[in-house]
Amino acid sequence: MLRDDRAMTRRTSFAERPLPLFQGAVPVAAGKLPSYIKDHRKRLRSRFMEGGADAVPDYEMLELLLFRSIPRQDVKPLARRLMDRFGDLGCIMAASPAQLLEIDGVGEAVMQDLKIVEATAHRIARARVLQRHVVSSWDAVLDYCHTTMAHRETEQFRILFLDRKNTVIADEEQAKGTVDHVPVYPREVVKRALALNASALILVHNHPSGDPTPSDSDIAMTAQINDACVALGLTLHDHLIIGKSAELSFRQAGYL
């Protein structure tokens, strides 16, 4: 009787033992996804295909990307870790390979796939700008600048070169800087414009702080470049400062 009671106690204790809360990705044995992960992936894909990007929040969009990189694992915890670390999809894509690899669960495959997605987004946005009339494609210009620069952690200075018809003929990065400064040399700017046979240009740089308000040095540098352009018969259409969620136009703000 005593042995039966002990056996019953052992069975009861085992049955009532709580399941642990999983903290990371759930490994899958024998190459087969558990039904709850498979069903989640199917539902998420269906929701995206039926409702488009607006039907899924950022972290679920990230899950959809991670499905391709990690086909046999629950990727929701990893998506959450990436969002918690970087804040949003743009910052995740803009993170350096070294920063991404610091995240538990991110290996070479995930890092490379995220950087490929970032590069693809940049090329698509750039294609909407090059060889287009800048006035009729101004929204595309702003989208491109935000896509490529808004989430960078250091300052970058780019120039869009235009021909006489105000068509964008080239887009070039001229300099990289620190978190709050990028070196720009007016002589090099106009020299490059002449080499490309450009008639006009648009300056673009980002503020990693997120605030697009121009600094005194931004204003002084723009004035120097404008003076050099006037002397050589070039037109400086604008200088855009790209912040996290907004931009400032020197032309609209009265600095040009």
Secondary structure, 3 states (H helix, E strand, C coil): CHHHHHHHHHHHHHHHCCCCCCCCCCECHHHCCCHHHHHHHHHHHHHHHHHCHHHCCHHHHHHHHHHHHCCCECCHHHHHHHHHHHCCHHHHHHCCHHHHHCCCCCCHHHHHHHHHHHHHHHHHHHHCCCCCECCCCHHHHHHHHHHHHCCCCCCEEEEEEECCCCEEEEEEEEEECCCCCCCCCHHHHHHHHHHCCCCEEEEEEECCCCCCCCCHHHHHHHHHHHHHHHHCCCEEEEEEEECCCCEEEHHHHCCC
